[in-house]
Amino acid sequence: MIPLAIALHALSSVIWVGGMFFAYLILRPVAAIQFEPPQRLTLWSTTFSKFFPWVWVAVILLFSTGFWLIFNKFGGMKHVGMHVHIMMSLGIIMALIFMHVFFAPTRKLARAVADNNWEEASKKLAQIRTLIGVNLIIGLAVVVIATGGRYLIN
């Protein structure tokens, strides 16, 4: 079970952080150049509706496999290194940011796009972009901590 838990944990982080990296650094600049606001905002609303279910799965798997590994492989929180505590704390912050994005500005973006309210949709997309940018930075830091933390922190 341990190899499966580790694999699911790693795949979930790749899907979430990699998806944010692609959206923020590749799709965003191309969409800004290629599309006028109605098409661009519709693209983003549709993209989020397809990507965010995968993020929910990733978040659930990250927490369930992470806690399972902590208690079944390492024997509890007191037996893991500081890097695991930091990784978990940052993961919780990331999940809370994602939940806010999902339940607030993304729903408002979808509503504004459906109503052809491009000004409101642009405001919500800007808010989402900022929060995803923050989450991407945190996520990249978590990857560094997850892969090198035991050698750097303890």
C-alpha positions as CSV (number, residue, x, y, z in Angstrom):
1,M,0.0,0.0,0.0
2,I,2.9,2.4,0.7
3,P,4.1,2.5,-2.9
4,L,0.5,3.1,-4.1
5,A,0.0,5.9,-1.6
6,I,3.3,7.6,-2.6
7,A,2.4,7.3,-6.3
8,L,-1.1,8.8,-5.8
9,H,0.4,11.6,-3.7
10,A,3.0,12.5,-6.3
11,L,0.5,12.2,-9.2
12,S,-2.0,14.4,-7.4
13,S,0.6,17.1,-6.8
14,V,1.7,16.9,-10.5
15,I,-1.9,17.4,-11.7
16,W,-2.6,20.3,-9.4
17,V,0.7,22.2,-9.5
18,G,1.4,21.3,-13.1
19,G,-2.1,22.5,-14.1
20,M,-1.6,25.8,-12.4
21,F,1.8,26.2,-14.0
22,F,0.4,25.5,-17.5
23,A,-2.6,27.8,-16.9
24,Y,-0.7,30.7,-15.5
25,L,2.5,30.7,-17.5
26,I,1.4,29.2,-20.9
27,L,-2.4,29.5,-21.5
28,R,-2.9,32.9,-19.8
29,P,-0.4,34.9,-22.0
30,V,-1.6,33.2,-25.2
31,A,-5.2,33.7,-24.4
32,A,-4.6,37.4,-23.7
33,I,-3.0,37.9,-27.1
34,Q,-5.3,35.6,-29.1
35,F,-8.8,36.4,-27.9
36,E,-11.0,39.4,-27.2
37,P,-12.6,39.5,-23.8
38,P,-15.8,37.6,-24.5
39,Q,-13.9,34.6,-26.0
40,R,-11.1,34.8,-23.4
41,L,-13.4,34.9,-20.5
42,T,-15.5,32.1,-21.9
43,L,-12.4,30.1,-22.4
44,W,-11.3,30.6,-18.8
45,S,-14.7,29.8,-17.4
46,T,-14.9,26.6,-19.4
47,T,-11.3,25.7,-18.6
48,F,-11.9,26.1,-14.8
49,S,-15.1,24.0,-15.0
50,K,-13.0,21.1,-16.5
51,F,-9.8,21.6,-14.4
52,F,-11.3,22.2,-10.9
53,P,-12.9,18.7,-10.6
54,W,-9.4,17.3,-11.1
55,V,-8.1,19.7,-8.4
56,W,-10.8,18.4,-6.0
57,V,-9.7,14.8,-6.6
58,A,-6.0,15.9,-6.2
59,V,-6.7,17.7,-2.9
60,I,-8.6,14.8,-1.5
61,L,-5.9,12.3,-2.5
62,L,-3.1,14.5,-1.3
63,F,-4.6,14.8,2.2
64,S,-5.8,11.2,2.4
65,T,-2.5,9.7,1.2
66,G,-0.4,12.3,3.1
67,F,-2.1,11.5,6.5
68,W,-2.2,7.8,5.7
69,L,1.6,7.8,5.1
70,I,2.3,9.9,8.2
71,F,0.5,7.5,10.4
72,N,1.1,4.1,8.7
73,K,4.6,4.6,7.4
74,F,6.1,7.0,9.9
75,G,4.1,6.3,13.1
76,G,2.5,9.7,13.5
77,M,3.3,13.4,13.4
78,K,5.9,13.3,16.1
79,H,8.0,11.0,14.0
80,V,8.1,13.1,10.8
81,G,10.6,15.8,10.0
82,M,10.0,19.5,10.1
83,H,9.8,19.5,6.3
84,V,6.6,17.3,6.5
85,H,5.0,19.7,9.0
86,I,5.9,22.7,6.7
87,M,4.6,20.8,3.6
88,M,1.3,20.0,5.3
89,S,0.8,23.5,6.6
90,L,1.4,24.9,3.1
91,G,-0.9,22.3,1.6
92,I,-3.6,23.3,4.0
93,I,-3.2,27.0,2.9
94,M,-3.2,26.0,-0.7
95,A,-6.4,24.0,-0.2
96,L,-8.1,26.9,1.5
97,I,-7.1,29.3,-1.3
98,F,-8.4,26.8,-3.8
99,M,-11.7,26.4,-2.0
100,H,-12.2,30.2,-1.9
101,V,-11.4,30.4,-5.6
102,F,-13.8,27.6,-6.4
103,F,-16.7,28.8,-4.2
104,A,-16.5,32.5,-4.8
105,P,-14.8,34.2,-7.8
106,T,-15.1,31.2,-10.1
107,R,-18.9,30.9,-9.6
108,K,-19.2,34.6,-10.1
109,L,-17.1,34.4,-13.2
110,A,-19.3,31.7,-14.7
111,R,-22.4,33.7,-13.8
112,A,-21.0,36.9,-15.4
113,V,-20.0,35.0,-18.6
114,A,-23.5,33.5,-18.8
115,D,-24.9,37.0,-18.5
116,N,-22.4,38.5,-21.0
117,N,-21.2,40.9,-18.2
118,W,-17.7,41.1,-19.5
119,E,-16.6,43.8,-17.0
120,E,-17.6,41.8,-14.0
121,A,-16.2,38.6,-15.5
122,S,-12.8,40.4,-16.1
123,K,-12.7,41.5,-12.4
124,K,-13.4,38.0,-11.2
125,L,-10.8,36.5,-13.6
126,A,-8.2,39.0,-12.3
127,Q,-9.0,37.9,-8.7
128,I,-8.7,34.2,-9.7
129,R,-5.4,34.9,-11.5
130,T,-3.9,36.6,-8.4
131,L,-5.0,33.7,-6.2
132,I,-3.8,31.0,-8.6
133,G,-0.5,32.9,-8.8
134,V,-0.1,32.8,-5.1
135,N,-1.1,29.1,-5.0
136,L,1.4,28.3,-7.8
137,I,4.3,29.9,-5.8
138,I,3.3,28.0,-2.7
139,G,2.9,24.8,-4.7
140,L,6.3,25.1,-6.2
141,A,7.8,25.7,-2.8
142,V,6.0,22.5,-1.6
143,V,7.5,20.5,-4.4
144,V,11.0,21.8,-3.4
145,I,10.3,21.0,0.3
146,A,8.8,17.5,-0.6
147,T,11.8,16.5,-2.7
148,G,14.7,18.2,-0.8
149,G,13.3,19.1,2.5
150,R,14.6,16.2,4.4
151,Y,18.1,17.2,3.4
152,L,17.6,21.0,3.9
153,I,15.3,21.2,6.9
154,N,15.7,19.3,10.1
